[in-house]
Amino acid sequence: MQTPKRGKRLIVVGDVHGQYQPLVTLLQHAGVIDSKLNWTGGHDRLIQMGDILDRGPNAEEANNLLDKIQVQAMQAGGEVIRLVGNHELEVLLSNFSISGLNGVDAIHLRDKLTRRVETGQMRAAYAYKGFLFTHAGVTRKLYKIFQMQLDDPNAYNISVLINLIFRESIKHQFFKHPIFNISLSRAGSDKFGGIFWEDLLDLVNSFEQSPVWQIVGHTQVEHIIIDQVSRLIAVDVGLYRRMQYLVIDENNKLQICEAPQV
């Protein structure tokens, strides 16, 4: 019997932090890779929210897998979107201590990440059907800055502006824009952080309701949270203990899915 045709989906995966095998299990459960780790998602889109690196034992394997299926998805008419998290950002900034890598490996990784940013294989923000995706979120303060620069500060226009700022910052090695701020709650010097370092509680408290729907990782939560009041969705559940992911279907319906522990 022929399998019914599946509508195009967007699958959202939170921070990985070197948890390669849980990532594989999750992607197979979502139906976007097969047993040989090849892309089977067709026209689906997969977005990974950043922080592939550090903490877990197999960051390189996770990184290489996402590299491979990014190419395969594009060839199949799908897409793999990779965001930069604060752990990747620190390597891009040549702050190698957070990575745990030795000097030569860290420099090699920095140069590799830089090329990916330059080519668009990795980005700081993404927008899809009115949802704005960044690693840690856009606070009210940051939104007001964007509002002054954009005629229509919708999710798509904000993502375009963020990516322009990010690429130019990487190109000129100048990281003074507020998107790079580190909040006080994350041992930084600013009340509110930028899109890589903002704490979820600070993000929620920065406004009564986000002007656009936002999907974020960075701050680990017990389970995926869909906050209708704040218009925020938090997806970093820690793959080492829970393999939840979010699916947005072609009708913008949200579904929280979970792969079984193995």
N, C-alpha and C positions, 0 to 999 in steps of 0.2 A: 504494500500500500504506500502511496506517495505521501511524504511528509508535508503537512500544510505549510504554505509559505508564511514566513514570519515577517512581521513589519520591522522597519528599521528601528533600532534601539540605540540609546546612549547608555553605556555602562560606566559607572563612576567607581573608581577604586581609590581608597585612601592611602596613607603613608605606608611604605613597605619596610623600610629600615632593615634590609638584608634578609628578609624572610622569604627566601626564594621558593621553597616547596609549598608553603601556604599560598603564595601568589599563583603558582602553577595550578594548584587545586581549585582556587577561586576562579581563575580564567577558564578552566575546563568546565566547572559547574555553570558558568555563565554562557558556555557554548561558543566562545570566541577562539579557543585553541583546541587541538585534538591531542591524542596520546603521544604524537611525535612532536608536539609543541609548535605546530604550524597553525597559521591563522585560518579559522573556519567561520569567522564572523560575517563574511560577505560584506554587505553595505553598512553593517553596524559601525558605531563609533565607540572607542574605548578611551576614557580619559583617566590618567593616573595623576594624582594631586601633588606629586613631588615627594621629596625625602625617600629616595631609594637607598641612600647611603647610610652607613653607620649603624651601630648597635647590634644588628643581627650578623650572622656569619657569612652570608652569601650575597652580598650586594652586587658584586661583579656579575654573577650569574643572572640575577634579576635584571640588571642593567642591559646585559647582552640579549636576554630574551625580549625585552621591550624594543630594543633596537631592531631585532630581526622581524618581529611581527608588525612593527611600524611600516617597514618596507613592503611586507606581504599584504597588509591591509590596504595600502595605497594601490597596489596592483589589482586588488580584488574589488575596488570601488568603495572600500571602507576607509577608516581613519583611526590612527592611534595618536592621541594628543598627550604630550608629556609636559607637565608643569615643572618649574624649578621651585624646590622647597628651600628652606633656610639652610639645610645641610649642603645642598648643591651650591647655594649662593656663597657660603663660606669658602668653598673650594675655588669658586670663580674669583673671589676676593683675595685668594692666596693665603687665607687663614686656614692652614692645613691641620692645626692641632685638633679640630673637631672631627676630622676624617679618620684619624688613627693611622693614616698611610705614611710611609716613609717619604723622604723628599722627592726622589725620582718618580715614584708611582703617583704621588700627589700632583706633581707638575704635569705629568702625562695626562692625568684625569682632568686637570684644569684646562689644558689645551683642547682636550676632546670635548668637554662641556662647552667651551667657548665656541668651537666650530658648530656645535649643534644649535646654539643660540643664534649664531650668525646665519645659519641656513633655515631657521624656523623649525627645526626638529624638536627643539625645546623652547618653551615660551613662559612668560610670567603670568599671562592671563588668557582666558578663553571665554567666549560667549556662545550660548546655544539656546534658541527659543526663549529669550528673555532671562535666562539664568547666567549669572556672572560667576566664573570659576577663578579663584586665586588660592594660593596655598593657605594663607591665614586670614584673608578678608580685607575689605575696604571699610575703614571706620567713617563715621560722620565727618570728622575733620578732613580726611583724605577725599571723601566724596565732594565736599565743598570746594576743595582745590580743583578737582576735575570739573566741577560745575562752572567755574569761572573760565575754563578753557574750551568748553564744549557748548554748542548751541542746544544740543539734545543729549544730556548725560544718561543715555540708556546703556544697557549692559554691553551691547556690541561696541558702541563708540568708546566706552570706558576701557574695554579690553584692547581696542586698537591703540588708544593713547598710552596705556600702560606698557604695551609691548614696544611701542616706539621709544618711550623713555628708557625702558630696560635695555634695548639693543644699543641705543646711543651711549648709555652709561657703560656698558661692557666695552664698546668700541673705544671710548675715550678714557676708560678706567677712572671714572668720576662718579662717585656714589653718594652724592649729597641730597638727592631728591628724597622727599618724605616717604616714598614707597619703601625705602631701605631702613627707615627708623626701627629701633628696637625699644619696646615699651619698658616701663619701670618694672612691671611684673615679670619680665623676662630678663631682668638685670641690665636693662638699657637705661638711657637718659631721657626718654620721652614718655609723656603720660600715655600717649597712644602710639602703637607700633604701626609699621607699614605692612605691606601685603605678604611679607615673608615671616614676620616675627610677632604679629599680633596675637594676643591670648584671646581665646573664645569668649571668656566672661567680659573682658574689656570691650571686645567687639560688640557684644549684645548690649552692654551698658552705654555705648557711645551714641546711641539714638533709640527713640521709641520704636521705630520701624525702619528697616533698610529701604531706601528708595527703589532698589532693585532686588530681586531674589538673588541671594548669594549662596554658593556651595563652597565649603572650605574644608581643609584638613588641619594639620599642624597640632591642634590641641586634642589629645586623646580623650575619647568619651566611651562610656560603657556599651553603648549601642548607637547606631545612626539616629540622629535627632533631626526631625523636621519641625521647625518652630514656625507655625503659621503667623504668630503675632509679630515676631521680629523679622520674619521672612529670611531666615537663615537655616541652612542645612549643614550639619557637621558630620563628616564621614570617616574621620580617623578613629577606628576602633581597635587598632593594634592587631595586626595580622597574626602575631605570635599566639594570640589567645582567642581571636574571633574573626571569622572570614565572612564578614558582611560586606555587601556592596549595594549600590543604588542603581536602579534601572529607570530611565525616563523613556517612555515609548513615544511613538509618532504622534500621539494625541496629548502629549505632555503629562500623562499619568505617571505618578511616582510609585515605585514598588521597592521595598527593602527586601533583599534576598540574602540567604546565608548558605554557604557551602558547609557540609558536615565536617567535623574534625576527623582526621584519619590517624 
